[in-house]
Amino acid sequence: MHRPGIDRPLVMGVLNVTPDSFSDGGRYLDTPAAIAHGLEMVAEGADMVDVGGESSRPGAEPVPEEVELERVIPVIKALSPRVRVSIDTVKPAVAAAALRAGASVVNDVSSSLWEVAAAGNAGWVAVHMQGTPATMQAAPHYDDVVSEVFGFVLDRARQARAGGVPQVWVDPGIGFGKTVAHNLSLLHHLPELVAAAADAGCAGVLVGTSRKRFLGLLAAPPGSGEPLGVDERMEGSLATAALAMVAGAAVLRVHDVAVTVQAARLYGPAA
């Protein structure tokens, strides 16, 4: 579950090499800027860096495969000698190319690329998403969000483990086709997912709440009608990261690496 010598939940830094990601779109689209930010996160204590060349924010549209490859491959080649790198993609060819370039984890919001991970002897993250980024927040609906989301990712995880993926994490997909109430319910029931993931032979649970819109809605002043801005959501991000640690999460996917690493060091080992 943990990196040798690391007795705490792992911190995965988010590196969006995109023009339109919700938190930092365009800031690291330039390759040297992306590499520099990745190295900054390593210096801050990131255990992994998650490199993505196609936004999965609500309303995002797909980008051509060749564009995504141009964005991510030089960054992965530069960072992989310094830190464990994951590739955030839904395209099989991009995932395979990223693994050849030095990535060792496929972070997969489509939960469909486990065969690519198995072929590359790489880790894989099974993420739950209702719909696609373009449609997922239009009208999210579940009869029982906890059982449906947890059942889905655990089923995919078992399939991947049986298919030869050496290391599998499950991610309930906070914000990916969920209302505020759905997100809070999933967070409340995280200990159940942690226990079930262990029983399924998974490496653990990955949680990504960082800077997401539901945090801005929850923290907005009464009557404002508008969520707090992305740059005003660090407190909520850190609070939900701490909640995930207490629940036993193995990996925290975050934008604010330094403060999350500090919190993880204070917390100690994941349950």
Secondary structure, DSSP 8 states (H G I E B T S, - for coil): ---TT--S-EEEEEEE-SS--TTTTTTT-SHHHHHHHHHHHHHTT-SEEEEESS--STT-----HHHHHHHHHHHHHHHTTTSEEEEE-S-HHHHHHHHHHT--EEEETTS--HHHHHHTT-EEEEE--SS-TTTTTSS---SSHHHHHHHHHHHHHHHHHHTT-SEEEEE--TTSS--HHHHHHHHHTHHHHHHHHHHTT-SEEEE--TT-HHHHHHHS-TT--S---GGG-HHHHHHHHHHHHHHT-SEEEES-HHHHHHHHHHH-S--
